[in-house]
């Protein structure tokens, strides 16, 4: 009988450093979409705050901290990253496990904004895209989510099936920026 072995989406691909930028896979823990029922956004936000210490984020924002974060993930939806969701949330929101659906990486380094400028049609400079800001956008030719988690670092999520493409595209952009430096 064949034994199956669980692998992370970027197994064997990361970490990598090119120039001053490092790309690393990150394990965010349990990933759960939280979609408040109609008319229940405020109640769902309060339930999330009571259970996990953070409110539902406003559009294009993230709340929480490194081990427990809520990321805006589209209209009337957030992604809870980290903890197993408290069962009390089911009274005000639909919860869906997304843990195996996403490749999660961090891009860090002084020229990380320049790397993203080659791939993303959104202004990622700190003057416009501050810590805690998040966006659902195109990353080259795939859909993804980008959240600024530090002065020079970003959390990037793309569909698991696109992990190798995400790494490839980021590596090419990293090499282009390093060559100009």
KAGI-V407321 format. One record per residue. PHI is phi in degrees with one decimal (* if undefined). OMEGA is omega in whole degrees, 0 to 359 (NA if undefined). Layout:
PHI&OMEGA / PHI&OMEGA
This chain:
*&180 / -78.7&176 / -99.3&178 / -86.1&180 / -121.4&179 / -70.5&177 / -127.4&175 / -74.5&182 / -56.9&183 / -106.7&181 / -55.1&178 / 81.1&182 / -102.0&185 / -131.7&12 / -85.3&174 / -148.6&176 / -127.0&176 / -130.1&184 / 61.4&182 / -99.5&185 / -113.9&178 / -117.4&176 / -116.1&183 / -134.4&172 / -78.6&180 / -130.3&176 / -96.3&182 / -85.0&183 / 86.3&180 / -75.1&176 / -113.6&184 / -133.0&173 / -77.6&180 / -121.0&181 / -119.6&181 / -58.4&175 / -65.6&181 / -53.4&179 / 77.6&185 / -113.9&184 / -58.3&182 / -63.4&180 / -65.7&179 / -66.2&179 / -63.9&179 / -67.1&178 / -65.0&178 / -65.6&179 / -65.0&180 / -66.8&184 / -79.4&189 / -129.7&174 / 80.3&178 / -146.7&177 / -87.1&171 / -62.4&182 / -76.1&172 / -70.6&177 / -53.6&178 / 62.7&177 / -135.2&174 / -127.7&177 / -123.5&177 / 94.2&184 / -141.9&188 / -55.7&184 / -86.9&179 / -152.6&186 / -131.6&172 / -114.1&184 / -113.3&174 / -58.4&187 / -128.8&180 / 133.8&182 / -58.7&178 / 56.2&178 / -150.6&174 / -133.5&175 / -109.0&176 / -86.5&183 / -114.7&177 / 125.6&186 / -79.8&169 / -66.4&185 / -64.7&177 / -64.8&182 / -63.2&179 / -62.8&181 / -67.1&183 / -68.3&178 / -74.2&186 / -123.5&184 / -153.0&172 / -84.6&180 / -114.3&178 / -134.9&178 / -68.9&180 / -118.3&190 / -55.4&182 / -93.8&187 / -93.6&190 / -124.1&167 / -93.9&184 / -120.8&181 / -133.6&171 / -116.2&175 / -116.4&186 / -138.9&178 / 141.3&183 / -52.6&180 / -90.8&181 / -59.8&178 / -61.1&180 / -66.7&177 / -63.3&181 / -65.7&179 / -61.0&179 / -80.9&188 / -122.9&192 / -121.1&180 / -84.3&181 / -130.7&178 / -73.5&184 / -96.9&181 / -64.5&185 / -57.8&179 / -64.2&182 / -112.5&186 / -123.8&187 / -85.3&177 / -56.0&182 / 92.2&176 / -82.7&180 / -142.4&180 / -149.7&168 / -93.0&188 / -156.5&171 / -80.4&171 / -117.2&192 / 60.0&182 / -120.8&179 / -124.3&177 / -80.2&179 / -163.1&179 / -133.2&178 / -128.9&179 / -127.8&174 / -78.3&182 / -111.5&178 / -164.8&182 / -59.1&182 / -129.9&182 / -142.3&183 / -133.7&171 / -99.1&183 / -121.6&176 / -121.2&175 / -138.3&179 / -56.3&182 / -52.1&182 / -63.8&181 / -104.2&185 / -57.9&181 / -64.4&178 / -67.0&177 / -58.6&180 / -62.1&180 / -59.1&182 / -64.5&178 / -65.7&179 / -61.9&179 / -60.8&179 / -65.7&178 / -61.6&179 / -64.5&178 / -61.8&179 / -67.7&179 / -63.5&180 / -66.8&180 / -79.1&185 / -72.1&NA
